[in-house]
Amino acid sequence: MTPPGKRIAVYDTTLRDGGQARSIAWSVADKLAITERLDEFGVAFIEGGWPNPTNPKDIEYFQQARALDLKNARLVAFGSTMRPGPAAAQDHLLQALLRAETEVVAIFGKSWDLHVDKVLRISLEDNLRIIEQSVRFLKEHGREVVYDAEHYFDGYLANPEHALATIRVAQEAGADWIVLCDTNGGTMPDELERVIQATIPHLKVSWGIHCHNDAGVAVANTLAAVRLGASEVQGTINGYGERTGNADLCQVIPNLELKMGYHCVGKERLTKLTALSRYVDELANLAHDERRPYVGAAAFSHKGGTHIDGVVKEHRSFEHVEPAAVGNTRHLLLSDQAGTRAIVERLQDEFPELKKSDPRTRRILEKVKELEHRGYQFEAAEGSFRLLARKVLGTHRELFTLERFQVMVGKHRDEPPFAEAIVRVRVGEESLLFVAEGDGPVHAMDNALRRALVGIYPELNEIELTDYKVRVLEEEHGTASKVRVLIQSTDHEDVWGTVGASENIIEASWQALVDSLEYGVALRREKAKRRRAEGS
């Protein structure tokens, strides 16, 4: 059994196994950037890819990665055992691993006799020979060798004698690590523990665990293996990987550090976990899963009135760890289930004098409930909520008054569709009219409104709309249904959401768009004011 407090080596395979996930295609630049972030986070090993001749991208990655000044992690080149037939010295796969020039290499071999017979189509004796010769060849060339016992659990259950023999020959040939792999991801925790307990007497070197998530138990299996003595955990950031993915290191690491008393990256670096998770999502061009444990936006979000009241009085009443421990943030969600406590907590930074008993707090809550009844939703629309509160409290200053807008969308025969918007607004005594085109009606409105206002509000140059979502609220009404529009914006320092709702999608979009720009300008001005104050 691994004693709590022991250091567990984190072996990250986001760049290799994670890159095999559906919809993910890392560029060399992506891989280099992620490598630096993983090193900063404190993982022990970074598996950079498989640099065989058919993977020029991975070959280039390892060439460029030599220039990286890594402080904590060691790069690992990944590959397979030699092919049946020629000697190890002539095997092009092993030669490719040497050319990657990494101190550590990882190779996988077959543990399951099914694969030996049906995939490699060689004898069990030949399988043992190629494992032994491959490991020995890499050791003779000075490499630290991680031997991945692929399909180990399925292999042990089918033919324990051969599965154990593969581990034995790898160790005898000099392997520094043996990694037991649940490659199909279907082993249940109790079964995994039983196989590991039967295997431990045969393990003479440090060993690790590599689990896939096809049965949804990759994290549970990984934690079980650590309890039984594993000193290395393999996985990926956000659980990316083949099929349904790998063990999610964003769950494995905090569970080991915060729940089980082991040392992986340390408490200080653990506070960077949420930022790392979202960074990798951004480079993968995937939406961040808000319900992901520990690092998701909803992981420490509270909506029910009693939950909010409880967590404000005592965080432990509805939170299993402090959000800050993993770099996340507590959110008290605004909805028709919220109470005045949520309003006060949400606005405490801007209006510290606001109390639960303040009549204005009740008015803000009533306005939230009224608008949510009409289709608005403020959980992901912080910008719209703060504008609403400022209007009730009398601190909001409108950028302009709308006089009219008009949007035209059309198409000429085989030409692409076009969109054009006319916007007339009043700023003080001045009436401004501008026309602009766009890729769609909302883009055209955005362009026209910016053209009208940017001379007066140059802060608009710093604001960018990054996401646009539409949800139909009353499907039974078909094309006459009410819709909710959510726009996400950024000034490249902060991100905020705004919302609109109407039976007319253009009107709902206009509401969310105006809120986005008004909140963004106000935010930029507040930050500029703070910087001037700090400078003086």
C-alpha positions in Angstrom: 0.0 0.0 0.0 1.3 3.5 -0.9 1.7 5.5 2.3 -0.1 8.9 2.2 2.5 11.7 1.8 4.5 9.8 -0.7 5.3 11.7 -3.9 3.4 10.4 -6.9 4.9 11.1 -10.3 2.4 12.6 -12.8 2.9 11.4 -16.3 1.0 13.6 -18.7 0.1 12.2 -22.1 -2.2 15.0 -23.3 0.0 15.6 -26.3 0.1 12.0 -27.4 -2.9 10.0 -26.1 -5.0 13.2 -25.8 -4.2 14.1 -29.4 -5.8 10.9 -30.5 -9.2 12.2 -29.3 -11.9 13.0 -31.8 -11.9 16.6 -32.9 -8.4 17.4 -31.5 -5.5 18.1 -33.8 -2.5 19.7 -32.1 -0.2 21.9 -34.1 3.5 21.9 -33.3 3.1 25.3 -31.8 0.2 24.1 -29.7 2.3 21.2 -28.4 5.2 23.4 -27.5 3.0 25.9 -25.7 1.2 23.1 -23.7 4.6 21.6 -22.8 5.7 24.8 -21.2 2.5 25.1 -19.2 2.6 21.5 -18.0 6.2 22.0 -16.9 5.3 25.1 -15.1 2.4 23.2 -13.4 4.9 20.6 -12.1 4.2 17.3 -13.8 7.1 14.9 -13.8 6.8 13.4 -17.4 5.4 14.9 -20.6 4.8 12.3 -23.3 5.3 14.5 -26.4 4.2 12.1 -29.2 5.3 9.1 -31.3 8.2 10.3 -33.5 8.0 7.5 -36.1 8.7 8.3 -39.8 4.9 8.5 -40.6 4.5 11.3 -38.0 6.5 14.3 -39.3 4.7 16.7 -36.9 5.9 14.7 -33.9 9.4 14.5 -35.3 9.4 18.3 -35.6 8.0 18.7 -32.1 10.9 16.8 -30.5 13.4 18.7 -32.6 12.0 22.1 -31.5 11.3 20.9 -27.9 15.1 20.6 -27.4 15.3 24.3 -27.1 12.7 24.5 -24.3 14.1 25.3 -20.8 12.1 22.8 -18.8 12.4 23.1 -15.0 10.3 20.3 -13.6 9.3 17.8 -16.4 11.2 15.4 -18.6 10.1 14.8 -22.1 9.2 11.3 -23.2 9.2 9.9 -26.7 6.6 7.2 -27.1 6.6 4.2 -29.4 6.1 0.4 -29.7 8.3 -2.6 -29.3 10.2 -3.7 -32.3 8.5 -5.4 -35.2 8.8 -9.2 -35.4 11.7 -10.2 -37.6 14.9 -8.2 -37.7 17.2 -7.5 -34.8 16.4 -4.5 -32.6 19.3 -2.5 -34.0 17.7 -2.6 -37.4 14.2 -1.7 -36.3 13.1 1.6 -37.7 10.6 2.3 -34.8 13.3 1.9 -32.1 15.8 4.0 -34.2 13.2 6.8 -34.4 12.8 6.8 -30.6 16.6 7.3 -30.3 16.6 10.2 -32.8 14.0 12.0 -30.7 16.9 12.5 -28.2 14.8 12.3 -25.1 16.2 11.1 -21.8 13.1 9.0 -21.3 11.3 6.7 -23.7 8.1 4.8 -23.4 7.3 1.7 -25.3 4.2 -0.5 -25.2 4.1 -4.2 -25.7 1.3 -6.8 -25.9 0.1 -8.3 -22.6 -3.0 -10.0 -24.0 -2.6 -13.2 -25.9 -5.6 -12.2 -28.0 -3.5 -9.4 -29.5 -0.4 -11.6 -29.9 -2.4 -14.2 -31.8 -4.9 -12.1 -33.7 -3.1 -8.7 -34.2 0.6 -9.4 -34.3 0.0 -13.0 -35.4 3.1 -14.3 -33.8 3.8 -16.9 -31.1 3.7 -16.1 -27.4 7.5 -16.9 -27.2 8.2 -14.4 -30.0 6.1 -11.8 -28.2 8.3 -12.2 -25.1 11.4 -12.0 -27.3 10.5 -8.7 -28.9 9.6 -7.1 -25.6 12.9 -8.2 -24.0 15.1 -7.1 -27.0 13.3 -3.8 -27.4 13.8 -2.8 -23.7 17.4 -4.0 -23.7 18.3 -2.1 -26.9 17.0 1.2 -25.5 18.7 0.6 -22.1 22.0 -0.1 -23.9 21.6 3.4 -25.5 21.3 5.1 -22.2 17.6 5.7 -22.1 15.3 5.5 -19.0 12.6 3.1 -20.2 8.9 3.2 -19.3 7.3 -0.1 -20.3 3.6 0.1 -20.9 2.0 -3.2 -20.5 -0.8 -2.7 -23.0 -4.2 -4.4 -22.3 -2.7 -5.7 -19.1 -5.9 -6.4 -17.2 -7.7 -8.1 -20.1 -4.5 -10.0 -20.7 -4.2 -11.1 -17.1 -7.8 -12.3 -16.9 -7.4 -14.3 -20.1 -3.9 -15.7 -19.6 -2.2 -14.7 -16.3 0.9 -16.7 -17.0 1.7 -14.9 -20.2 0.7 -11.4 -18.9 3.1 -11.9 -15.9 5.8 -13.2 -18.2 5.7 -10.0 -20.3 6.4 -7.9 -17.2 9.1 -10.3 -16.0 11.1 -10.1 -19.3 10.7 -6.3 -19.4 12.1 -6.0 -15.9 15.0 -8.4 -16.6 15.9 -6.4 -19.7 16.2 -3.3 -17.5 12.9 -1.4 -17.7 12.8 1.4 -15.1 9.0 1.6 -14.9 6.3 -0.9 -15.5 2.9 0.7 -16.3 -0.2 -1.5 -16.0 -2.6 -0.3 -18.7 -6.4 -0.7 -18.8 -6.3 0.1 -22.6 -10.0 -0.9 -23.3 -11.1 1.1 -20.3 -13.7 -1.6 -19.2 -12.1 -3.0 -16.0 -14.2 -2.4 -12.9 -12.4 -1.1 -9.7 -12.8 -4.3 -7.7 -11.5 -6.4 -10.6 -8.6 -4.0 -11.2 -7.6 -4.2 -7.5 -7.7 -8.0 -7.6 -5.4 -8.2 -10.6 -3.0 -5.6 -9.2 -2.8 -7.5 -5.9 -1.9 -10.7 -7.8 0.7 -8.8 -9.8 2.5 -6.9 -7.0 4.6 -9.8 -5.9 6.1 -9.9 -9.4 6.9 -6.2 -9.7 10.6 -5.5 -8.9 10.7 -1.9 -10.1 8.6 1.2 -9.7 5.2 0.9 -11.4 2.4 3.1 -12.6 -1.2 3.0 -13.9 -2.7 4.0 -17.2 -6.5 3.9 -17.5 -9.0 4.7 -20.2 -12.5 5.8 -19.4 -14.8 3.7 -21.5 -16.7 2.5 -18.5 -16.5 5.8 -16.7 -14.2 4.6 -13.9 -10.7 5.7 -15.1 -10.2 8.1 -12.3 -11.5 5.6 -9.7 -9.3 2.9 -11.1 -6.3 5.3 -11.0 -6.9 6.2 -7.4 -7.3 2.5 -6.5 -4.0 1.7 -8.0 -2.2 4.4 -6.0 -3.7 3.0 -2.8 -2.2 -0.3 -3.8 1.3 1.1 -4.4 1.5 2.8 -7.8 4.0 5.6 -7.8 3.2 7.0 -11.2 -0.2 8.1 -12.6 -0.8 8.5 -16.3 -3.6 10.6 -17.8 -4.5 13.7 -19.7 -5.6 17.2 -19.0 -9.4 17.3 -19.2 -9.5 13.6 -19.8 -8.9 13.8 -23.6 -8.0 10.6 -25.3 -8.9 7.8 -27.6 -12.7 7.0 -27.7 -14.2 8.3 -24.5 -10.8 9.5 -23.2 -8.2 8.8 -20.5 -8.1 9.3 -16.7 -8.6 13.1 -16.2 -5.6 14.5 -14.4 -7.8 17.5 -13.4 -9.6 15.1 -11.2 -6.8 12.6 -10.3 -4.3 15.2 -9.1 -6.6 17.2 -6.7 -8.1 13.9 -5.4 -4.6 12.7 -4.5 -3.4 16.0 -3.1 -6.5 17.2 -1.3 -8.4 14.0 -0.4 -5.8 11.3 0.0 -2.7 13.1 1.3 -0.3 12.3 -1.5 2.1 14.8 -3.2 1.8 15.3 -6.9 2.6 18.9 -7.8 2.2 20.6 -4.5 -0.6 22.8 -3.0 0.8 26.0 -4.5 0.9 24.7 -8.1 -2.5 23.1 -7.6 -4.0 26.6 -7.6 -3.1 26.8 -11.3 -5.2 23.7 -12.2 -8.3 25.5 -13.4 -6.3 27.9 -15.6 -4.4 25.0 -17.1 -7.6 23.1 -17.9 -9.1 26.1 -19.7 -5.9 26.9 -21.5 -5.7 23.4 -22.9 -9.4 23.6 -23.9 -8.7 26.9 -25.7 -5.8 25.4 -27.7 -7.9 22.4 -28.5 -10.7 24.7 -29.7 -13.2 22.9 -27.6 -15.9 24.4 -25.3 -14.9 24.2 -21.6 -17.1 21.6 -19.9 -18.7 23.7 -17.1 -19.7 20.6 -15.1 -16.2 19.1 -15.0 -15.3 18.4 -11.4 -12.9 20.8 -9.7 -12.2 23.0 -12.7 -15.6 23.5 -14.4 -17.4 26.8 -14.1 -20.3 25.1 -12.4 -18.1 23.1 -9.9 -18.6 25.7 -7.2 -21.8 27.3 -8.4 -24.8 27.6 -6.2 -28.3 28.3 -7.4 -30.9 27.2 -4.8 -31.7 29.8 -2.2 -31.0 27.5 0.8 -27.7 26.4 -0.7 -26.6 30.0 -1.3 -27.6 31.0 2.3 -25.7 28.0 3.7 -22.5 28.4 1.7 -22.3 32.1 2.5 -22.6 31.3 6.2 -20.2 28.3 6.1 -18.5 27.3 2.8 -18.1 23.7 3.9 -21.9 23.3 4.1 -22.2 22.9 0.3 -18.5 22.7 -0.9 -16.2 19.7 -0.5 -13.0 21.8 -1.0 -12.2 25.5 -1.2 -12.5 26.7 -4.8 -9.3 28.6 -4.5 -7.4 25.4 -3.8 -7.7 24.4 -7.5 -7.8 28.0 -8.8 -11.5 28.1 -9.3 -14.1 30.6 -8.1 -17.3 30.4 -6.2 -20.4 31.6 -8.1 -23.8 32.4 -6.6 -26.1 32.1 -9.5 -28.9 34.6 -10.1 -32.3 33.0 -10.8 -35.8 32.9 -9.6 -34.6 30.5 -7.0 -32.1 33.0 -5.5 -32.7 35.2 -2.5 -31.4 38.6 -1.4 -28.3 36.9 0.0 -27.2 36.0 -3.5 -27.8 39.6 -4.7 -25.7 41.1 -1.9 -22.8 38.6 -2.4 -22.8 39.0 -6.1 -22.5 42.8 -5.8 -20.3 43.0 -2.7 -17.2 44.1 -4.7 -19.0 47.0 -6.4 -21.6 48.0 -3.7 -20.1 47.0 -0.3 -22.8 49.0 1.5 -25.6 46.9 0.1 -27.4 44.8 2.7 -30.0 42.0 2.6 -32.5 44.3 4.3 -31.9 47.2 1.9 -35.2 47.8 -0.2 -33.0 48.3 -3.3 -31.7 44.7 -2.9 -35.3 43.5 -2.9 -36.0 45.6 -6.0 -33.0 44.1 -7.9 -34.2 40.6 -6.9 -37.8 41.3 -8.1 -36.4 42.6 -11.4 -34.3 39.5 -11.9 -37.3 37.3 -11.3 -39.5 39.4 -13.6 -37.0 39.2 -16.4 -36.4 35.5 -15.9 -40.1 34.9 -16.2 -39.9 36.7 -19.5 -37.1 34.4 -20.8 -33.9 36.1 -19.6 -31.3 34.1 -17.7 -28.5 35.7 -15.7 -26.4 32.7 -14.7 -24.0 33.2 -17.6 -24.8 36.9 -18.1 -22.8 38.8 -15.5 -22.6 41.9 -17.7 -26.4 42.1 -18.1 -26.9 41.5 -14.4 -24.6 44.2 -13.3 -26.1 46.7 -15.7 -29.6 45.8 -14.3 -28.3 46.4 -10.7 -26.7 49.7 -11.7 -29.9 50.9 -13.3 -31.9 50.0 -10.1 -29.3 51.7 -7.9 -29.0 54.8 -10.2 -25.4 54.5 -11.1 -25.7 53.4 -14.7 -24.9 55.9 -17.6 -26.2 54.9 -21.0 -23.8 55.3 -23.9 -26.6 56.3 -26.3 -30.3 56.4 -27.0 -31.5 54.2 -29.9 -33.6 56.1 -32.4 -34.0 53.2 -34.9 -32.2 50.3 -36.5 -33.0 48.3 -39.6 -31.5 45.0 -40.8 -31.7 43.6 -44.3 -30.6 40.1 -45.2 -30.7 38.8 -48.8 -29.2 36.6 -51.5 -28.6 37.0 -55.2 -28.8 33.8 -57.1 -25.6 31.8 -56.6 -23.8 34.5 -54.6 -23.2 34.2 -50.9 -25.9 35.7 -48.6 -25.4 39.3 -47.5 -26.4 41.3 -44.4 -26.7 45.0 -44.0 -27.6 47.1 -41.0 -28.6 50.8 -40.6 -28.3 52.2 -37.1 -29.4 55.7 -35.9 -28.5 56.6 -32.3 -28.4 59.8 -30.3 -25.5 60.7 -28.0 -26.3 63.9 -26.1 -27.6 66.3 -28.7 -26.0 64.6 -31.7 -27.9 62.1 -33.9 -25.6 59.5 -35.6 -26.6 57.3 -38.5 -24.3 54.6 -39.9 -24.6 51.7 -42.3 -22.5 48.6 -42.3 -22.3 45.1 -43.7 -21.5 41.9 -41.9 -21.3 38.1 -42.3 -24.8 38.0 -40.7 -27.4 40.3 -39.3 -25.9 40.5 -35.8 -22.5 41.0 -37.2 -23.8 43.8 -39.4 -25.6 45.5 -36.4 -22.4 45.2 -34.3 -20.3 46.8 -37.1 -22.8 49.6 -37.6 -23.1 50.4 -33.9 -19.4 50.4 -33.4 -18.9 52.8 -36.4 -21.4 55.2 -34.9 -19.9 55.2 -31.4 -16.2 54.4 -31.6 -15.2 58.1 -32.1 -16.9 58.9 -28.8 -16.1 55.7 -27.0 -12.6 54.5 -28.2 -12.8 51.7 -25.6 -14.9 49.8 -28.1 -11.7 49.1 -30.1 -10.7 46.8 -27.2 -14.0 44.8 -27.0 -14.5 41.7 -29.1 -17.5 39.4 -29.3 -16.3 35.8 -28.9 -19.5 33.7 -28.8 -23.1 33.9 -29.8 -25.8 31.4 -28.7 -29.5 31.2 -29.4 -32.0 29.0 -27.5 -35.6 28.6 -28.4 -37.7 28.9 -25.2 -41.2 27.9 -26.5 -40.8 25.2 -29.1 -44.5 24.6 -29.4 -44.9 27.9 -31.1 -42.5 27.1 -34.0 -41.0 30.0 -35.8 -43.0 32.4 -33.5 -41.3 31.0 -30.4 -39.5 33.3 -27.9 -35.8 33.0 -28.1 -33.0 33.8 -25.7 -29.7 35.1 -27.0 -26.4 34.9 -25.0 -23.4 36.8 -26.2 -19.9 36.4 -24.7 -17.4 39.2 -25.0 -13.9 40.0 -23.9 -11.5 42.9 -23.7 -8.6 40.3 -23.6 -8.4 40.8 -19.9 -11.9 39.9 -18.7 -14.7 37.9 -20.1 -18.4 38.7 -19.6 -21.8 37.5 -20.8 -24.9 39.4 -21.7 -28.4 38.3 -22.5 -31.5 39.3 -24.5 -34.9 37.6 -24.9 -37.8 38.3 -27.4 -40.0 36.6 -29.9 -37.8 38.4 -32.5 -34.3 37.0 -32.7 -32.9 40.3 -34.0 -34.4 42.2 -31.1 -33.1 39.7 -28.6 -29.7 39.9 -30.3 -29.8 43.7 -30.1 -30.5 43.7 -26.4 -27.5 41.4 -25.7 -25.3 43.3 -28.1 -26.0 46.7 -26.5 -25.5 45.3 -23.0 -22.2 43.8 -24.1 -20.8 47.1 -25.4 -22.2 49.2 -22.5 -20.7 46.9 -19.9 -17.4 46.6 -21.8 -16.9 50.3 -22.0 -17.8 50.8 -18.4 -15.4 48.0 -17.4 -12.5 49.5 -19.4 -13.1 52.9 -17.9 -13.1 51.4 -14.3 -9.9 49.6 -15.0 -8.2 52.7 -16.4 -9.3 54.7 -13.4 -7.9 52.1 -11.0 -4.6 52.0 -12.9 -4.3 55.8 -12.8 -4.9 55.7 -9.0 -2.3 53.0 -8.5 0.1 55.0 -10.7 -0.3 58.1 -8.5 
